[in-house]
Every structure is written in structure tokens, then in C-alpha cells.
Amino acid sequence: MEKYDLFVIGSGPAGQRAAIKGAKLGKRVAIVEKREVVGGACINTGTIPSKTLREAVLAYTSIAGQRDRLPWARLETRPSSQQLLAGVDHVVSREIEVIEHQLRRNDVTVLSGEAAFVDAHTLEIRAEQGTRRVTAANIVIAVGTVVSYKNQVFGYTRAERATQYEIVLVVKVVFRDTVKNRDVWKEDALTVRTTYNVAAVGSEPARTETEGRKEVVQKLADQVVSRTIQGW
Ligand SMILES: Cc1cc2nc3c(=O)[nH]c(=O)nc-3n(C[C@H](O)[C@H](O)[C@H](O)COP(=O)(O)OP(=O)(O)OC[C@H]3O[C@@H](n4cnc5c(N)ncnc54)[C@H](O)[C@@H]3O)c2cc1C
């Protein structure tokens, strides 16, 4: 089993600093990251992507706003989202390289996988390539945070999922003779319903929301057409 003086879980800003500080103090240090690349939210999903995108937009608008003074810098078209995001990818990749280089230069061992505690000094690291165990005198938990999820509109938590839905359409229908200026057929609350399961239940197959919606609209159309004929 590999042994370290300091083992850091998570390669975001907190984990990187802890690992490098430990290495600079002469400790045998390793860091583990469960994502494909190091850097945490800061590099991959948060600070750097959002600020780079903002800077790219600001750089464009500051030039575009000075057409008269800087005709040579005039941009004929708006940059596409693809162009802006390509700029973000470029900066993110460069930042990942900087961090990898920094960790290598300081002799920090970088492991890939998801770490879980076996006991106070032992970790199991699960990766696609297999599972390994490491021990360390000190372990820093720098795993970042997870957004507390509460769907404000529908009131579900992340763990909750409805399994069966009912769609109810209530519509007012007026079928009017415009020559005689009178209603031939009228219904104030024509109601149609469809129930569907999002996972198969017994012999009832699973259906998607789109399928459920299409069905209820089709039912409504059938109702309107059949009643119209009756009305005539
Ligand atoms: C959209 C957005 C914009 C932001 N903008 C700014 C800004 O402008 N300025 C600023 O100061 N901050 C900003 N932040 C906040 C900043 O990104 C975070 O404060 C910072 O990344 C936290 O660092 P961390 O090391 O604590 O955690 P993280 O960066 O979240 O890193 C934790 C790492 O641990 C890994 N991990 C978790 N569990 C395990 C495990 N069991 N095994 C192995 N690895 C694991 C994760 O994959 C992750 O890579 C922003 C955040 C977001 C989301």
C-alpha cells in the first residue's frame, strides 16, 4: 500500500495550495482528483470559464463601441457563441497545464479517481483502471461544495422524482356560424386527461413527457372534431 505524509482529496484551489505547501515543507504528498482534469470548480466550471467569457465579451464590445475612432479594429460581425467558448476552452486548457506543471515541479503525486475513507488514515481510490488503497499520516479534505438543490418551481428535491403524471387540459370551445352570427356548438370547459408513467409499471410501458403531451392534445382534437359533427 502506498504511504504518504500528506494526502489531499480534491485538486481545486484549496487542495492545490495544501499539497504544494506540504511539499515545500518536505513532506511526501499526493493529491487525488475524481474529474478527468485537475483544477476543481475554479478552473473547470466556475471562476476561470465565467470570467474569461465575460472578458471576451467586454473586449469585443469595447472595440465595437469605438468604430469611428478605431475603424481599423472594426468587427463586421458579432462573434458567435462558438468563437467565444473556443476562447474559454483555450484559457482553461492552459490553466490546467499550469497547475499540472506546478504540482509536478513540487513532486506532488497526482492520482486520478474518487477517494473514500476506509479508516482515519486509509483511503480507497476508485478509478476506471481499478481500485487502490493509500495510507497517510494526514489527510486534507478539499472536496469543494455541492449546490443544495431545491426546485423552486415544482418543489422537488434532487432525490425525489414523480413516477406517474397526469396531464389535464381544460379548454373553452366555441364553434360559430359567422353568417347567422350565432354559436352552433359551445363548451365552456371541455376536459381531457392523460396519465403516463415515466418508468414501466407492470404491462404499462414507460412514456416520455413529450409523448404524454402529444397524446392529450390528440385526445382534445378528437373530442373537438367528434362533437362538431354531432352538433351539425
Ligand atoms: C460559476 C462560478 C463562478 C465563480 N467565480 C468566482 C470568482 O470570480 N472569484 C472567486 O474567488 N471564486 C469564484 N467562484 C468560486 C470558486 O470557484 C470556488 O470558491 C473554489 O473553486 C473553491 O475551491 P475548492 O478547492 O474549495 O473546491 P473545488 O474547486 O470545488 O474543488 C474540489 C475538487 O474536489 C474534487 N473531489 C470532490 N470529491 C472528491 C473525491 N471524493 N475524490 C476525489 N476528488 C474529489 C472535485 O471533483 C473538485 O475538482 C465561482 C464559482 C462558480 C461556480
The ligand as a Tripos MOL2 file, in Angstrom:
@<TRIPOS>MOLECULE
LIG
   53    58     1     0     0
SMALL
NO_CHARGES

@<TRIPOS>ATOM
      1 C1        -19.9030   29.9930  -11.7540 C.3       1 LIG1
      2 C2        -18.8850   30.2460  -10.6760 C.ar      1 LIG1
      3 C3        -18.1210   31.4070  -10.7180 C.ar      1 LIG1
      4 C4        -17.1780   31.6560   -9.7200 C.ar      1 LIG1
      5 N1        -16.4550   32.8150   -9.7940 N.ar      1 LIG1
      6 C5        -15.5490   33.0950   -8.8200 C.ar      1 LIG1
      7 C6        -14.7660   34.2930   -8.8490 C.ar      1 LIG1
      8 O1        -14.8940   35.1120   -9.7600 O.2       1 LIG1
      9 N2        -13.8880   34.5140   -7.8480 N.ar      1 LIG1
     10 C7        -13.7090   33.6190   -6.8160 C.ar      1 LIG1
     11 O2        -12.9000   33.8780   -5.9260 O.2       1 LIG1
     12 N3        -14.4310   32.4620   -6.7650 N.ar      1 LIG1
     13 C8        -15.3330   32.1960   -7.7240 C.ar      1 LIG1
     14 N4        -16.0580   31.0300   -7.6610 N.ar      1 LIG1
     15 C9        -15.8860   30.1230   -6.5150 C.3       1 LIG1
     16 C10       -14.6570   29.2400   -6.6700 C.3       1 LIG1
     17 O3        -14.7010   28.5110   -7.8990 O.3       1 LIG1
     18 C11       -14.6550   28.2750   -5.5020 C.3       1 LIG1
     19 O4        -14.6730   29.0270   -4.3170 O.3       1 LIG1
     20 C12       -13.4000   27.4240   -5.4990 C.3       1 LIG1
     21 O5        -13.3030   26.6630   -6.6700 O.3       1 LIG1
     22 C13       -13.4520   26.5030   -4.2790 C.3       1 LIG1
     23 O6        -12.2820   25.7460   -4.2820 O.3       1 LIG1
     24 P1        -12.1730   24.3440   -3.5490 P.3       1 LIG1
     25 O7        -10.7910   23.8350   -3.7650 O.co2     1 LIG1
     26 O8        -12.6410   24.5040   -2.1500 O.co2     1 LIG1
     27 O9        -13.2490   23.3980   -4.2470 O.3       1 LIG1
     28 P2        -13.4470   22.9840   -5.7880 P.3       1 LIG1
     29 O10       -12.8740   23.9750   -6.7120 O.co2     1 LIG1
     30 O11       -14.8860   22.6550   -5.9120 O.co2     1 LIG1
     31 O12       -12.6000   21.6490   -5.9180 O.3       1 LIG1
     32 C14       -12.9570   20.4590   -5.2730 C.3       1 LIG1
     33 C15       -12.4400   19.3100   -6.1040 C.3       1 LIG1
     34 O13       -12.5530   18.1160   -5.3620 O.3       1 LIG1
     35 C16       -12.9120   17.0670   -6.2450 C.3       1 LIG1
     36 N5        -13.4920   15.9900   -5.4450 N.ar      1 LIG1
     37 C17       -14.6500   16.0210   -4.7130 C.ar      1 LIG1
     38 N6        -14.8440   14.8620   -4.0780 N.ar      1 LIG1
     39 C18       -13.7930   14.0550   -4.3960 C.ar      1 LIG1
     40 C19       -13.4280   12.7390   -4.0500 C.ar      1 LIG1
     41 N7        -14.1790   12.0050   -3.2160 N.pl3     1 LIG1
     42 N8        -12.2950   12.2270   -4.5860 N.ar      1 LIG1
     43 C20       -11.5400   12.9510   -5.4410 C.ar      1 LIG1
     44 N9        -11.8210   14.2180   -5.7930 N.ar      1 LIG1
     45 C21       -12.9330   14.7750   -5.2780 C.ar      1 LIG1
     46 C22       -13.8960   17.7280   -7.1860 C.3       1 LIG1
     47 O14       -14.0130   16.9950   -8.3990 O.3       1 LIG1
     48 C23       -13.2330   19.0790   -7.3900 C.3       1 LIG1
     49 O15       -12.3650   19.0840   -8.5020 O.3       1 LIG1
     50 C24       -17.0020   30.7350   -8.6540 C.ar      1 LIG1
     51 C25       -17.7430   29.5430   -8.6340 C.ar      1 LIG1
     52 C26       -18.6760   29.3030   -9.6180 C.ar      1 LIG1
     53 C27       -19.4800   28.0110   -9.5820 C.3       1 LIG1
@<TRIPOS>BOND
     1     1     2 1
     2     2     3 ar
     3     2    52 ar
     4     3     4 ar
     5     4     5 ar
     6     4    50 ar
     7     5     6 ar
     8     6     7 ar
     9     6    13 1
    10     7     8 2
    11     7     9 ar
    12     9    10 ar
    13    10    11 2
    14    10    12 ar
    15    12    13 ar
    16    13    14 ar
    17    14    15 1
    18    14    50 ar
    19    15    16 1
    20    16    17 1
    21    16    18 1
    22    18    19 1
    23    18    20 1
    24    20    21 1
    25    20    22 1
    26    22    23 1
    27    23    24 1
    28    24    25 2
    29    24    26 1
    30    24    27 1
    31    27    28 1
    32    28    29 2
    33    28    30 1
    34    28    31 1
    35    31    32 1
    36    32    33 1
    37    33    34 1
    38    33    48 1
    39    34    35 1
    40    35    36 1
    41    35    46 1
    42    36    37 ar
    43    36    45 ar
    44    37    38 ar
    45    38    39 ar
    46    39    40 ar
    47    39    45 ar
    48    40    41 1
    49    40    42 ar
    50    42    43 ar
    51    43    44 ar
    52    44    45 ar
    53    46    47 1
    54    46    48 1
    55    48    49 1
    56    50    51 ar
    57    51    52 ar
    58    52    53 1
@<TRIPOS>SUBSTRUCTURE
     1 LIG1         1 GROUP 0 **** ****
